[in-house]
Amino acid sequence: MGTAVVLGLVLVAGAGCRNTREGMERDAEHAAEKADQAADRSAAAAREAGRDVSQAADQAADATREAARETADATREAARETARATREGMQEAGEATREGAARAGEMAREGAAATAGAAREAGREARESAASAARTGDAAQQTAQIKSALMADTTIDASDIDVDTEASTRTVILRGRVRTAAEKARAARIAADKAPSYRVTNNLQVGR
């Protein structure tokens, strides 16, 4: 009886040990499977993250290239606009210079024409003044010569005879009084002899 009990206990203890080893092995296998699954998930996440990073890098590169193209386009357009504005400015400046030169030339020609006209007018006025002075001097000389001749003629009483010579009309005018018609006629002949290029107007009155 005692021996049977002991054998029973030994058998139970052996079965318990086997069950414990098998459980531990299964737990280890289960843990290993979980570890493998976690590793797979980590690898998948890493690959996904790598793809995201690669896509982000590609997008950043595309954005950089697009920005560079836009900057280059804007730079070229600005350069073309600057060149166009420069050409237009130079053209306007050239036109303004040509217009200014043309206006200056026109003003110079007008000034020269005005100066020439003024010079011609001044010359004409000077000639007229000289001619007038010459005529006036000649008329005064004719007056003096006629008056002297009348005073020297003993057949005429010239004390009341006034001699006036008009240079503009080249006319000798006799005014005043004489004693006779013969003296009047004689006075006219003396005036005509002394001033042959003048017309004689005899306004002498006869009688005292």
C-alpha positions in Angstrom: 0.0 0.0 0.0 2.7 2.5 0.9 4.7 1.5 -2.1 1.7 2.1 -4.4 1.2 5.6 -3.0 4.8 6.5 -3.5 4.7 5.4 -7.1 1.5 7.4 -7.7 3.1 10.5 -6.4 6.2 10.0 -8.6 4.0 9.6 -11.7 2.0 12.7 -10.9 5.1 14.7 -10.4 6.6 13.6 -13.7 3.4 14.5 -15.6 3.5 17.9 -14.0 7.0 18.6 -15.2 6.2 17.6 -18.7 3.2 19.9 -18.8 5.3 22.8 -17.5 8.1 22.4 -20.2 5.5 22.2 -23.0 3.8 25.3 -21.7 7.0 27.2 -21.6 8.0 26.1 -25.1 4.6 27.2 -26.4 4.9 30.5 -24.6 8.4 31.0 -26.2 7.1 30.1 -29.6 4.2 32.5 -29.2 6.5 35.2 -28.0 8.8 34.6 -31.0 5.9 34.9 -33.4 4.8 38.1 -31.8 8.4 39.4 -32.1 8.5 38.4 -35.7 5.2 40.2 -36.4 6.4 43.3 -34.6 9.6 43.2 -36.6 7.6 42.9 -39.8 5.3 45.8 -38.8 8.4 47.9 -37.9 10.0 47.1 -41.3 6.8 47.9 -43.1 6.5 51.2 -41.2 10.1 52.0 -42.0 9.6 51.3 -45.7 6.4 53.5 -45.7 8.3 56.2 -43.9 11.1 55.9 -46.5 8.6 56.2 -49.3 7.0 59.2 -47.6 10.4 60.8 -47.2 11.3 60.0 -50.8 8.0 61.5 -52.1 8.5 64.6 -50.0 12.1 64.9 -51.3 10.8 64.5 -54.9 8.0 67.1 -54.3 10.6 69.5 -52.7 12.9 69.0 -55.7 9.9 69.6 -58.1 8.9 72.7 -56.2 12.5 74.0 -56.3 12.8 73.4 -60.0 9.5 75.1 -60.6 10.5 78.1 -58.5 13.8 78.3 -60.3 12.0 78.2 -63.7 9.6 80.9 -62.5 12.5 83.0 -61.2 14.4 82.6 -64.5 11.3 83.5 -66.5 10.7 86.6 -64.3 14.3 87.6 -64.7 14.2 87.2 -68.5 11.0 89.2 -68.6 12.4 91.9 -66.4 15.5 92.1 -68.6 13.4 92.3 -71.7 11.2 95.0 -70.1 14.3 96.9 -69.0 15.8 96.7 -72.5 12.6 97.8 -74.1 12.3 100.7 -71.7 15.9 101.7 -72.4 15.3 101.6 -76.1 12.2 103.6 -75.8 13.9 106.1 -73.5 16.9 106.4 -75.9 14.5 106.8 -78.9 12.5 109.5 -77.0 15.8 111.2 -76.0 17.0 111.1 -79.6 13.7 112.5 -80.9 13.8 115.2 -78.2 17.4 116.0 -79.2 16.5 116.2 -82.9 13.4 118.3 -82.2 15.6 120.6 -80.0 18.2 120.9 -82.7 15.6 121.5 -85.3 14.0 124.2 -83.1 17.4 125.7 -82.4 18.2 125.8 -86.1 14.8 127.3 -86.8 15.3 129.9 -84.1 18.8 130.6 -85.4 17.5 131.0 -89.0 14.6 133.2 -87.7 17.1 135.3 -85.7 19.4 135.6 -88.7 16.5 136.6 -90.9 15.3 139.1 -88.3 18.9 140.5 -87.9 19.2 140.7 -91.7 15.8 142.4 -91.9 16.7 144.8 -89.1 20.0 145.5 -90.8 18.3 146.1 -94.2 15.8 148.4 -92.4 18.5 150.2 -90.6 20.4 150.6 -93.8 17.3 151.9 -95.6 16.6 154.3 -92.8 20.2 155.4 -92.8 20.1 156.0 -96.5 16.8 157.8 -96.2 18.2 159.9 -93.4 21.3 160.6 -95.3 19.3 161.5 -98.4 17.0 163.6 -96.4 19.9 165.4 -94.7 21.4 165.9 -98.2 18.2 167.2 -99.5 17.8 169.5 -96.5 21.3 170.7 -96.8 20.9 171.2 -100.6 17.6 173.1 -100.0 19.2 175.3 -97.4 22.1 176.0 -99.7 19.6 176.9 -102.5 17.7 179.2 -100.2 20.9 181.0 -99.2 22.0 181.3 -102.8 18.7 182.6 -104.1 18.4 185.1 -101.2 21.9 186.4 -101.8 21.3 186.7 -105.6 18.0 188.7 -104.9 19.7 191.0 -102.5 22.6 191.6 -105.0 20.3 192.5 -107.9 19.9 196.3 -107.9 16.7 196.2 -110.0 14.8 194.5 -107.2 13.9 195.6 -103.7 14.4 192.2 -102.0 14.0 193.5 -98.5 10.5 192.1 -98.2 11.0 188.9 -100.2 11.0 185.6 -98.2 12.6 182.5 -99.8 11.5 179.1 -98.7 12.9 175.9 -100.2 11.1 172.5 -99.6 13.6 169.6 -100.0 10.9 166.9 -100.1 9.1 168.4 -103.1 12.2 170.3 -104.5 10.2 173.5 -104.6 11.3 177.1 -104.2 8.5 179.3 -102.9 8.8 183.1 -103.1 6.6 185.0 -100.6 6.3 188.7 -99.6 5.9 191.9 -101.6 7.6 193.8 -104.4 7.0 197.1 -106.0 6.2 196.1 -109.6 5.3 193.1 -111.7 8.7 193.4 -113.4 10.4 192.8 -110.0 8.1 189.8 -109.4 9.1 188.3 -112.7 12.8 189.2 -112.2 12.7 187.5 -108.8 11.3 184.3 -110.2 14.0 184.2 -113.0 16.8 184.6 -110.4 15.4 181.8 -108.3 15.1 179.5 -111.3 18.7 180.3 -112.4 20.1 179.6 -108.9 18.1 176.4 -108.4 17.7 174.8 -111.8 16.6 171.5 -110.4 13.9 173.0 -108.3 10.4 174.1 -109.3 9.7 177.8 -108.5 6.4 178.9 -107.0 6.0 182.7 -107.2 3.6 183.9 -104.5 5.0 187.5 -104.4 2.4 190.2 -104.1 2.8 193.4 -106.1 2.4 196.7 -104.3 3.4 198.2 -101.0 
